[in-house]
Amino acid sequence: MKLKAPLFALFCGIGLMSFVPVWAGYQYYSAELDMAKWQSSGNRLECRLSQQIPGYGEALFRHRALQALEFRVIPAYTPRKPDQAVVFINKPSWKRFTNNKVLGRVAVASSKVAISMPEDWAFRLSLSLREGMEAAWSHADWGDGKDLVTASVLPINFEPAWRDFIACSQNLIDYGYNDVRAYTFYFNKKSMHLGRKEREKLDKLAEYVSLDPDYQFIRIVSTTDSRGMRRINLAVSRNRANMIKNYLVKKGVNPKRFVILARGEKKPKYNNRTRTGRAKNRRVEITLVK
């Protein structure tokens, strides 16, 4: 909804964003009281708590595995150029002895996520919303920059949604993409055995891809040493690669998301004339490609 901006928002915007000498107009965006909803969603990889701002975009608290909590602003229209925004907290009319607060300035990026506030700011905003305050921010409009825009999120029903969000955050996995993006398994001569540690790594990989659909494929490259017949080495190489693929498929990975290269004894990385080199060539490399 587009309304006349509150006086406090205008004061903050004009006072702290003095690099714009005169505003041509003022725009204010916020959900209607009966339409303001906080929605909690997520999985063991990422938790989200969001409120839609009609005509403006989306504001959300985001907590991803192994990363800090942050507050994001995702506008409906991408800003044309980098800028700054002023963040503040407004008191509701019934809080007579509470003051409005200005948190400060944050960068506005010319990207899908226009504003990203760090963990300490996110916690301060969440605490204020739990206390019934309104979180807001002001900036030049995304178009020609002549209007002062203020957007806000309301505290209505924030507390129960915040509890769901915290419960989700407490269940996040304790590893990330860098922990599963590449594995190398070594095999004894002609062996097809996966040990406990190898199975645990594959279990993590299977869980991760089930939570994060933003990957392209899993590449499996299988090689052997040069001892024995070439066609047998190639067959061993294929069997090892397919064994790992089948293990991941049984764990729920899409069978169409694999690229398999069974090379046998071709293109060795290490010297097949030494025992150490042959042992290193009997391997399977698994790479998660995003």
N, C-alpha and C positions, 0 to 999 in steps of 0.2 A: 504494500500500500504506500502511496506517495503522498506525504503530508508536509505541512510546514515544520521546519526543524525546531526542536526545543531550544529555549534561550541558552541553556547551559551548553548544549552541543555547539551552538553558534559561537559562544564565547570561547570555548576550547579551540574550535577550528580557526577562528579569526586571531585569537591571541597567540596560539602556538604555531600556527601555519602562516606566519606573517610574510612569508616569501611570496604569497599571492596578495597583492595590495587591495583589490576590490573584487568581491564576488558578484557575478551577474545574477545569481539566484541560489536558492537553497533547496535541497532535496532530502527527505527523510524516509527511510525504509524500515519497516518492522511488521511483524505478523499481527493480525487482530488478536485481541485477548482470547477469544473463543477458538482461534485457529492455531495459536502458538503451541507447538508440540516438540518435546525432546524425544528423539528416537535412538535407542541403544541397539547396536548390532555388532557382529564380529565373529571371530573364531579364535583358534589358538595362535594365530599369527598376528592378527591386528584387531583392535577394538575401536569402535567409533561411537560417538555420542553427538548427534547433530540436530540442528533446527533450521528449517527452511525460512528464508526471508523473501517473501513475495516481491517480484520485480527486481530483486537484487542478486540473490544467489543462495549460498549455503554457508553456515558457520558450524564448525565441528571440533570437538576434542578428539584427538587421535593418539593412540598408544600402540606402537608396534613392538614386536618381540625384540629385545636387546636395545631398544631405543627409548629415549626420554619422552614423556608426555608433551604434547604440543597442542596449541589452539590454532586452527586454520580458517582462513576465509577463502572460499571458492566462488568467485562472482560468475554471474551468467554471461558476462562479457569480459574478455581479457583486456586489461589496461593497455593502452597504446604505448606507454613509456613508463620507466621506473619512477617512483614517487615516494612520498611518505604519508603516514596516517597517524592521527592522534588517538590514543586509546584512553577511555575513561569509564567510570562507573557512576551511574545515576541512582539516586535513592528513590524509592516509591513515595507517593504522597503521604502514606500512613506512617513512615519512619521520620518522625518529627525531629529527633535528636541525632540524626545521622547526616554526615556531610557527603556531598559529591566528591569524587576523587579523580584525579588525572594520573594515569600510570606513566605516560610519556609517549614517545614516538617510536614507530616501527617502520621498516621498509615496506614499500609496495612494489612487488615484482611484476614485470610484464610477462606473466605466465598463467597457467591454469590455477595454480595456488598463488593468489595475489598477496596474501598476508600470512606469515607463519610466525607465531609468537612462541618463545622458548618456555621451558618447563616452569620456571618460577612465575612467569606471567600467567600461564595456563592455570596453575594452582590458585593464584590470586583471583582470577576470574571465576573459577569454579566455587571458591569459598564465598565470593560475593553473591553469586547466583543462588547458592544454598541459603544465604541470609535474606533472600528476597530482593536483591538489587538487580539492576539492569546493566548489562555489559554493552558498550557501544564504541564506535570508532568513527572518525571523520577524515575525509580526504577530498582532494579535487576529483571531479567526475572523470569517468573513464574515457570520455570522448575528447572534448576540446579543453578540459580543465578549467572552465570558467565558473562552474557551479561548485558550491561546497556540498558534499554528500555526507550524510550521517546515516549509518545503519546500526541496528541494535538487535540483541536477542533478549527475550523475556525469561523470567525465572519460573514461570508457571509449570508445575509438575516436574521441576528439575531434580528434586531430591530423590524420588524413586528411580528415575532414569540414571542418575549418577551412581546409585548403589548397584544397579545392574552393570554399569560400565566398569566399576571397580572390581566387581566379581569376575567379569571377563578378563580384566587386566591381570588379576591374580592367577589366572589359568594359562597365561601365555607360555609358549614353548621357550626353552632356555638356550636356543641356538638359532642361527639365521642362515641366510643364503651362503655366506662365505664358508660356513661350516660343512655344507653339503654339496657345494658346487663341483668338487673334484675329488675322486677317490682313485687309488691305484691298489689293485689286489695282485699279489704274487702267488704262483702255484708251484707245487712240486711237479716233477716230470710226469706228464700225462694225467695229472690229478684233476678231478672235477669237484673237489671238496670246498665248501664254503665254511669257514670257521665261525665261532660265535661272534667275534669282533666284526667280521665282515657282514654277518647277518644284521647285527645291530646298526651298522652304518647304512645298510640298505633300508632298514626299517625307518631310520630318520629321513632318508631321502624320499621314501614313499609318503611319509607323513607330510613332509614339507610341500611336495608338489600337489598334494590333496588340498592344502590350505592356500597355496599361491598359484592361481591359474596363469599368471603372467610369465610363463616360460615357453620357449619354442619347442625344444625337444631334449631328449637325453641321448647323448652320443656314447656308444660303447665301442672301444677299439681293443681288439684282442690280438695278441702276438704270442709266438712261441720262440724257443731257441731253434738252432739249425740241426740238432741231432735227430736222426731218424729220417724216414721218407717224407718228402715234401707234401704229398697229398694227405698223409696221415696228420702231419702237423697242421695243415689247413683245416682238416676235420676237427681236430682238437680245439683249434682256435674258434671255430664256429660254435662248437658245443659249449664252450665256456661262456661265450657272449650270449648265446640263447638261454643258458642256465640262469644267468643274472637277469636277463630280460624277463623270463618266465617268473622268477622270484618276485620281481617288482610288480608284474601284472597281477599276480595272486594277492598282492598287497593293495591293489586298487588302482595302479597306474594305467593310464590309457595305452593300450598296445600300439596305437597309431602314432605315439609320440616318441618313437625311438629311431635312431639312425645307427646302424650296426656296420662296423668295418672289421671283418675277420681277415687278417693279413697273414696268418701263419708265420713262417720264418722270414717273410719279406720285410724290407725296410727296418732292420734291427737298429735300436738306439745304442746298444752296447756290444762289446766285442764278444762274439760267440766262441772265440778261441780260449776264453778263460772261464773257469767255473763261476766266478762272480758275475761276469757278463751274461752267461747263459741263464743264470738264476734271475737276473733283472729283466731279461727278454721274455721270460715266461710270466706274462702279466696281462691284466685287463684294466684299461683306463676308462673310468666312467665320469662323464662331464655333463653337468646340468647347464644348458645354454639358454640364456634369457634374451 
